[in-house]
Amino acid sequence: MKELLFGTAGTPISSADKSTVSGIKRIKELKLDCMEVQFVRGVRMGGKNGRESQKDG
């Protein structure tokens, strides 16, 4: 393993709202490396949010 990644378990509480995209934006602002995203009862992210999260991450 070359490096350790540091992130949060879910959307940070300091995010603008509880959405995945808002969490990804906040992770970037905090200069963290990753964020845990759980899809417990299926993936509930449409194409628009998926593309937006790729752009921001």
Secondary structure, 3 states (H helix, E strand, C coil): CCCCCCEECCCCCCCCCCCHHHHHHHHHHCCCCEECCCCCCCCCCCHHHHHHHHHHC
